[in-house]
Amino acid sequence: MQQNAINELGQFIPLHYHYQMLSDKERMNAFQTAINQVVKPGDTVVELGSGTGVLSFFAARLGAEVWSVEYNPALMESSRQFIRNNGYADKVRLVLADAATWLPPEPADVVVCEMLHSALLREKQVQVITAFRNAHQKRFGTVPAMIPTATLLGVQPVLQSYDFNGFHAPVSLFQSPYAEAKDCIPLLEPAVYRMVDYDRCALEIYHADIAFPFSRTTTVNALRFITKNLLSIDYSKGTTVDWHNQHLVMPLPQTARMKAGQTLQISFSYRPGDPLDSLADSLQMIAPMDTVPQPRMREFALA
Ligand SMILES: C[S@@+](CC[C@H](N)C(=O)[O-])C[C@H]1O[C@@H](n2cnc3c(N)ncnc32)[C@H](O)[C@@H]1O
């Protein structure tokens, strides 16, 4: 990957931001549970985009031999120290490389990749997994087990407060899926617009054209994008280990007053890994009446 592309927002994640990821209990517990479920002693595990190396550590602790691939040299140095200090330097081989083009010298049993971002925007999960999986299959004839297994993408109309101490600013924002958002009212159940299966995904445009029928009178001014990752699936028990990225709430071009029986038609398209603006710029709505233009703010809310 070109250096300027690596420095783009979402591709370069400095060490202090990794603290947020390390202290995100839902994320850490879900990945640890999925790794415990899938990785067996003696497995060869490849982690794509290993950051501090925490997920490689989880796999090594189970007795796996781990290849840990990271393209940020500063992170690689920190990760080397962390892995050594945690006692797994002999189990985790750190590789400074672009995970989209690197292959291990031996077939992998399991791949772990957490380049996940809301709506699969910004980070290159789909590009990296697709490239790695296809190259791995070509060289070794097998597709490793993937953590995550799949991602479900959904969207729902909401009424979001954009009042900031009396200052009205409809901006894209991120919301915890694990806490009640008091300033956001979901109006209808989410519609799933894409299921990404990491065993067979390709880099495609995600296009959605969805009709939301309203059964009561209400006001809608935003869409909430939901990103549910199925980290692992236990088919014998019929259970999954799930982890949600932050919800992305994006203002609609207009605020619409919907009456019972009326339908809000929305459409958008983007490629996974695109910046948030690419989704925002493609967003269109057809509402029956009573729409009030809402100024569109460029992306500045970082998550
Ligand atoms: C969201 S962080 C996750 C880090 C770590 N796996 C964890 O769970 O704490 C994604 C990591 O992938 C790295 N990354 C992104 N694109 C990459 C690529 N093409 N090759 C190697 N590493 C990459 C980033 O530098 C970052 O450290």
PDBQT file of the ligand as one rigid body, heavy atoms in Angstrom, charges set to zero:
ROOT
HETATM    1  C1  LIG A 401      -8.619  -1.714  14.555  1.00  0.00    +0.000 C 
HETATM    2  S1  LIG A 401      -6.888  -2.041  14.727  1.00  0.00    +0.000 S 
HETATM    3  C2  LIG A 401      -6.914  -3.595  15.569  1.00  0.00    +0.000 C 
HETATM    4  C3  LIG A 401      -5.608  -3.962  16.211  1.00  0.00    +0.000 C 
HETATM    5  C4  LIG A 401      -5.606  -5.306  16.930  1.00  0.00    +0.000 C 
HETATM    6  N1  LIG A 401      -5.886  -6.389  16.017  1.00  0.00    +0.000 N 
HETATM    7  C5  LIG A 401      -6.592  -5.341  18.063  1.00  0.00    +0.000 C 
HETATM    8  O1  LIG A 401      -7.623  -5.987  17.924  1.00  0.00    +0.000 OA
HETATM    9  O2  LIG A 401      -6.364  -4.671  19.076  1.00  0.00    +0.000 OA
HETATM   10  C6  LIG A 401      -6.409  -2.441  13.072  1.00  0.00    +0.000 C 
HETATM   11  C7  LIG A 401      -4.919  -2.576  12.869  1.00  0.00    +0.000 C 
HETATM   12  O3  LIG A 401      -4.696  -2.988  11.524  1.00  0.00    +0.000 OA
HETATM   13  C8  LIG A 401      -3.532  -2.328  11.017  1.00  0.00    +0.000 C 
HETATM   14  N2  LIG A 401      -3.649  -2.377   9.548  1.00  0.00    +0.000 N 
HETATM   15  C9  LIG A 401      -4.573  -1.733   8.785  1.00  0.00    +0.000 A 
HETATM   16  N3  LIG A 401      -4.391  -2.036   7.483  1.00  0.00    +0.000 NA
HETATM   17  C10 LIG A 401      -3.341  -2.898   7.436  1.00  0.00    +0.000 A 
HETATM   18  C11 LIG A 401      -2.670  -3.578   6.374  1.00  0.00    +0.000 A 
HETATM   19  N4  LIG A 401      -3.062  -3.428   5.112  1.00  0.00    +0.000 N 
HETATM   20  N5  LIG A 401      -1.624  -4.379   6.688  1.00  0.00    +0.000 NA
HETATM   21  C12 LIG A 401      -1.220  -4.541   7.978  1.00  0.00    +0.000 A 
HETATM   22  N6  LIG A 401      -1.813  -3.917   9.013  1.00  0.00    +0.000 NA
HETATM   23  C13 LIG A 401      -2.853  -3.106   8.757  1.00  0.00    +0.000 A 
HETATM   24  C14 LIG A 401      -3.596  -0.958  11.645  1.00  0.00    +0.000 C 
HETATM   25  O4  LIG A 401      -2.325  -0.323  11.652  1.00  0.00    +0.000 OA
HETATM   26  C15 LIG A 401      -4.115  -1.299  13.051  1.00  0.00    +0.000 C 
HETATM   27  O5  LIG A 401      -3.049  -1.562  13.926  1.00  0.00    +0.000 OA
ENDROOT
TORSDOF 0
